[in-house]
Amino acid sequence: MATGFYSHADCLLHEMGQWHPECPARLQAIEDQLIASRIDPLIERESAPLADISALARVHTQAHIDYIKSKAPSEGYAQIDPDTSMNPHTWQAALRAAGAAIAATDAVIAGRHDNAFCSVRPPGHHAEPARAMGFCFFNNVAIAARHALEVHGLARVAIVDFDVHHGNGTEAAFAGDERVLMCSFFQHPFYPYSGADSPAPNMVNVPVAARTKGMAIRELVDTIWLPRLHEFKPEMIFVSAGFDAHREDDLGNMGLVEADYAWLTEQIRDVARRYARGRIVSCLEGGYNLSALGRSVVAHVRVLAEL
């Protein structure tokens, strides 16, 4: 067993225009860094299947699913919000992204992999049950977590979100659900301007100021996240792995570096080992400086794979 690495060529076909930072080159940058770092032969490649509509419907309303499918254009682009649009391949790519998270969950619970990383796009953590937004159409991590709870019968799962933006969609899906503990930090005030006011008791939201650096993040993880995770004792951990809090990423204004992502992953891994048989499924969210993204994913995967 080792770390599963889930992706699919369909995820490269979704694009929202040459100007858009959420671009196919993000996945190519990750591939380049995996090869350059020489860890590519040490992970187990898996092809992402298409998610079933029934799996999407565990998180999203049928009206939302039907709307996204109906908006798929035969050519050109269909605008969903000012930052989010579909091309003719988006529907298929979105099903692959969610399908990767579900398949990784099945494989990790079955013991075929120790843990898994899903190198997929479009990302998911801004997608609410009834609304696509912020580059996201379906909430990959939320769909996988609900799958673990309702298909595999797990009693408690944790979601860790270290994207620079608040995972409003994931919070909307699970606020008040005692089976789920969500731990996140995010730059605030910042898009999507949520998460800081009166979160539900199962939401461990830590807003941080712009220019916050790694040592401050490590302190809040030690003092706020980890006590709650140890108290909760999750049976599996899902990660919304956004790397746009990196100091080189212009879409955020925080100061993390690769060593910080490695440290964060070590803390997640240690909690998973203690309570969850090591079971982790991590899904790519943000990260738009291509070099920093590729380097940070390699740091993350190295810890997952214990390389």
N, C-alpha and C positions, 0 to 999 in steps of 0.2 A: 504493500500500500504506500501511497505517497500523496502529494497534492495534485488534485485534478485541476486542469486548466481548460475552461469551457469557452468556446468562441465559435463563430461561423462567418463565412464569407458574406452572407446576406447583411451582416451588421456593417459592412463597408459600403453597401449600396445606398443606404439612407443618407441623404445630405440635404441641407437647407439653404444652399447657396454658397458661392465661393468666399463670401465675406464672413461666414458664420464660424465662430470658434468651436462649436460642437461638430467636428468634422471627421471624415473617415481617417485622416492622417493621425488621429489620436491612437487608434488601434495599431496602425502601422508603426508608430513611434514605440509603443510597448513591445511589439514583436522585435524591432531592431535592438532594443536594449536587452531583451531576453537572450538574443543571440550573442550580442557583444559581451554580456556578463557570463556567458557559458553555462547558464543554468537551464537553458532550453531542453537539453537532453535529460534533465533530472526531474522534469515534471511530466505528468501523464495527460496528453492531449485528448480532449473530448469534443465532439461536434454537438453543438446546441440543437436540440429538437425544437419543433414548433409547439408553443403552449396551446393547450386546449382552451376553448372559450369558457368551459366550466371552471377551469383554474383561475382565469381572469376574474370570473364572476364571484369568487370568494372574497374579493376586495372591491371590485368595481361594479357599478350598477349596469344592468343590461343596456339601459339607454345610453350610457357613456360608451360602452363597447360598440354598440350599433352606430353611434355618431362617428367614432374614429374610423370605423370601417367604411362608412358612407362618404367620409371626407377624402379618402385616398384618391388622388387624381390619376388619370390615365397618362397624363404628361404634365410637365411643369410642376408648379408648387400649389398647395392648398394651405392657406394661412389658418393657424389655430389660435395663436395669440401673437402679440407683436414680436416675440422672440422665438416662436415655435411654429414650424410648418412641416408639411408632409410632401414627399415626392412619390412617384409610383412604387417605390420599394419600401416605404416606411412601415406600412402595415406588416409586411413579412419580417422586417428587421425587428420590429417591436415584439412580435410573437417569438422570434428567436431569443431575444434578450430575456423575456420572461421565462421561456422554455429552458434556457440555460440555468437559471436560478432554481427552477423546479427539479430539473434533472440532477443538478449538483446536490440538492437536498436529499433526493432519493438515494444517490450513490453514497453520500456521507453517512446517512442513517443506516444504510445496508452494510456499511463497513467496507465498501469497495475503494473508497478514498478516506484518508484521515481527515482531510479538509479540502476546500476547493476555492478557486478564484474564477470569477466570470468576467472575462474581458469582452464586454458587450456594449453596444449602444443601439438605440437611444437609452440614456439613463432613466431613472425612475422615481427618485425620492420626492420630487415635487408633484407627481401625479396624485391627485386626490380621488376619492371614490367616484366622483361624478365630474371631474374636470382635469383636462390635460393642461399643463403649463410648464414654463421654465425648462424647455427642451425635452420634457418628459411626457409620455403618453400613457403607459401602464407602469404601476409601481412594482418593479421586479422584486425587491427585497420584501415588501409587504406580502406579495403573492406567495413567495417562497415560505415566509414565516407562517402564513395562514395554512399553507399546504402541510407544513410540519405539524401544526396543531390539529387540523381537522382530518387529514388523511392518515397521518402516522400516529396520532393520538398523544403527542407530547403534551405535557401539562404546563410547562413554563419555557418560554424562549426569550432571549434578550436580543435587542437590536442596538448596535453601536454605529453611530453616524458621525464621521469626522470630516465631512465636507465643510467648506467655508460658508455654505448657505444652509439655513435651517431646513430640515426635511419635513416640510409642512404636510406633504401628502401622507407620509408614514404616520405622523402624529394624528392626522385626521382619521386614518384607518384604525388606530389602536387606542386612542385616548379613552381611559376608563376601563380598558380590558385588563383584568388582573392577571391574565396568563402571559402578558407581555410587559417587559420592562425596556424602555427606550432611553439610551444615554446618548446625549449629543452635546457638542459645543458648536458655536457658529458665530461669525462676525455679526455684530449688532450695533447700531441699526444698519440694516443691509437687506437686500432682496432675500426672501419674499416678505420681509417686515412682519414676521410672526415668531411665535415661540417664547417670547419673553414675558408675556402677561398671563398669569394664572393658569399654568399648565395643569393637566390632570395629575393625580398622585403617582401614576406609573410612568410619567414623563420626567426624566432627569435632564432638563434643558439648562445649559450654561452659556448665556450670552457673553461674548468677549468683545473687547474694543478692537478697532483696527490697529494694526501694527503689533498685536500680541505675538510673542515669540514662543519657541518650543518649551523653555523652562517653565513658563507660566502655565502652558497647557499640561505639562507633566504634573505640576502641582495640583491642578484642579482634578485631573484624573485620579491621582493618589487620594485626595481628600474628599472628593464628591462622588465620582463614578464608582470606584472600586468598593467602597463600603456598601453601596446599594447593590452592586452585582453580587457580592459575597452573601448579602442578606437574602437576595432573590434566589440564588442557586439555579441558574438556568440549565436546562437540559440540552440546549443548543444555542449557538450565537450566530446571528446574521450581522454582516458588516456592510453598511453603505460607505464604500471606500471612495470618497472624493479626495482628490489631491490638489485642489485649487486653493488650499490654505498655504501652499508652498510660497516661499518668499519671492520666487521668480514668476509667479502667476499673476498676470495683470487683471484677471477678472475678480480677484479678491485683494485684500490689503493686509494679509497676515504674514508671519515670519517663520513658518515651519520649514524644515529641511528633511532630507532623506532619513537621517538618524532619528528624527522625531517620529516619523512613520514606522520605522523599525521598532522603536521603543513602544509605541502604541500597540503595535501588533503583538509584541511580547506580552504585554499586560492582558490583552484579549486571549491570547493563547494559553496563558497560565490559568485564567479563570475557567476557560473551556476544559482544560485538563483536569481541573479540580472537581468540576461539577457535571460536565457535559461529555465525558469520554473523548475530549478533544475536538468535538464536532463544531466546525466553523464553515459557513458559506459566506464568501465575500463577493460583492458585486461592484463593478466600477460605476462611479457616479461622475463627479466633475474632475477637472484637471485639464488645463487648456494651454499651458506652456509645454510644448511637445517634449523637449528635452527633460524638463523637470518631471513631467508625467511619467515618462518611461523609466527614469531613474528611481522614482518613488515607488512605482509598481514593483520593480525588481527588489527594492528593499523590503517591501511588504511580503512578496512571495517567498523571498529567501527565508524569512522568519517562519512563515507558514510551513515551508518544506524543510525547515531546520537545516539549511545549507550554510 
